[in-house]
Amino acid sequence: MTKLLLSLHVLAAIVAVGPVTVAASMFPATLRRALGDSGDGDAQTTLRTLHRICRVYAGMGMAVPLFGFATAGSLGVLGDAWLITSILLTAAAVGVLALLILPAQDRALAETTSSASPSPTPLAPGRLAMFTGIFNLLWATVTVLMIIRPGSTTGV
């Protein structure tokens, strides 16, 4: 059962988190293009698609910690420091996505599709790129912890 849970955990991470990291990373560059040429319909369509990918796959990503907790429970490592650190980093990544990236993407879409005057707070694609970089770095760190995990019985 542990092998099945671990396989589902890894597959969920690849299928759900991978697309979010790629789509979120592509969003700021596309936003720059959309802001540079407000008549660029392709950029607008791409922004909407990238944001939809981020929202949908972020929801699917909830399976990753669920399978992770089940796997950790079956392995008996729920109290290990590397796992607790991974849980905290995962929570931080979720927070960055839910509280910083997705709302910024929402605002960007609203501003780039609105025909009204620009908001008093201009969009900052660079700031969104920074949040996305932090999100990606958090996930990369969790991945490394999962592979190298201290006290591993794999001998690696």
WOQUIDA-V456062 format. One record per pair of residues at least 12 apart in sequence whose C-alpha atoms are under 10 Angstrom apart, sorted by the first residue. I is the first residue (numbers start at 1). J is the second residue. Records with the same first field share a line. If there is no record, write none. Layout:
I->J + J
This chain:
1->70 + 71 + 74
2->70 + 71 + 72 + 73 + 74 + 75
3->71 + 74 + 75
4->67 + 71
5->66 + 67 + 68 + 69 + 70 + 71 + 72 + 74
6->67 + 68 + 69 + 70 + 71 + 72 + 74 + 75
7->67 + 68 + 71
8->63 + 64 + 66 + 67 + 68 + 71
9->63 + 64 + 65 + 66 + 67 + 68 + 69 + 70 + 71
10->64 + 67 + 68 + 143 + 146
11->63 + 64 + 67
12->60 + 61 + 62 + 63 + 64 + 65 + 66 + 67 + 68
13->60 + 61 + 62 + 63 + 64 + 65 + 67 + 68 + 139 + 143
14->61 + 64
15->57 + 60 + 61 + 64
16->53 + 54 + 56 + 57 + 58 + 59 + 60 + 61 + 62 + 63 + 64
17->54 + 57 + 58 + 59 + 60 + 61 + 62 + 64 + 136 + 139
18->57 + 58 + 61 + 136 + 139
19->50 + 53 + 54 + 56 + 57 + 58 + 61
20->50 + 51 + 52 + 53 + 54 + 55 + 56 + 57 + 58 + 61 + 97 + 132 + 135 + 136
21->53 + 54 + 57 + 58 + 97 + 132 + 133 + 135 + 136 + 137 + 139
22->50 + 53 + 54 + 132 + 136
23->46 + 47 + 49 + 50 + 51 + 52 + 53 + 54 + 57 + 132
24->47 + 50 + 51 + 53 + 54 + 55 + 97 + 101 + 102 + 105 + 128 + 129 + 131 + 132 + 133 + 135 + 136
25->50 + 128 + 129 + 130 + 131 + 132 + 133 + 135 + 136
26->46 + 47 + 50 + 51 + 129 + 132
27->43 + 46 + 47 + 48 + 49 + 50 + 51 + 54 + 101 + 105 + 108 + 125 + 128 + 129 + 132
28->47 + 105 + 108 + 124 + 125 + 126 + 127 + 128 + 129 + 130 + 132
29->43 + 47 + 125 + 126 + 128 + 129
30->42 + 43 + 44 + 45 + 46 + 47 + 50 + 125
31->43 + 44 + 46 + 47 + 105 + 108 + 109 + 112 + 123 + 124 + 125 + 126 + 128
32->123 + 124 + 125 + 126
34->46 + 47 + 108 + 109 + 112 + 113
35->108 + 111 + 112 + 123 + 125
37->112
38->112 + 113 + 115
39->112 + 113
41->113
43->112
44->109 + 112 + 113
45->109
47->105 + 106 + 108 + 109 + 112
48->105 + 106 + 108 + 109
50->105
51->101 + 102 + 105 + 106 + 108 + 109
52->102 + 105
54->97 + 101 + 102 + 105
55->97 + 98 + 102
58->94 + 97 + 98 + 102
61->94
62->94
64->90
65->87 + 90 + 91
68->83 + 87
69->83 + 87
80->149 + 150 + 151
81->149 + 150
82->142 + 145 + 146 + 148 + 149 + 150 + 151
83->142 + 145 + 146 + 149 + 150
85->141 + 142 + 145
86->138 + 139 + 141 + 142 + 143 + 144 + 145 + 146 + 149
87->142
88->138 + 142
89->135 + 137 + 138 + 139 + 140 + 141 + 142
90->135 + 138 + 139 + 141 + 142 + 143
91->138
92->134 + 135 + 138 + 139
93->131 + 132 + 134 + 135 + 136 + 137 + 138 + 139 + 142
94->135 + 138 + 139
95->135
96->131 + 132 + 134 + 135 + 136 + 138
97->131 + 132 + 134 + 135 + 136
100->127 + 128 + 131 + 132 + 135
101->127 + 128 + 129 + 130 + 131 + 132 + 135
102->128
104->123 + 124 + 125 + 127 + 128 + 131
105->123 + 125 + 128
107->119 + 123
108->122 + 123 + 124 + 125 + 128
111->123
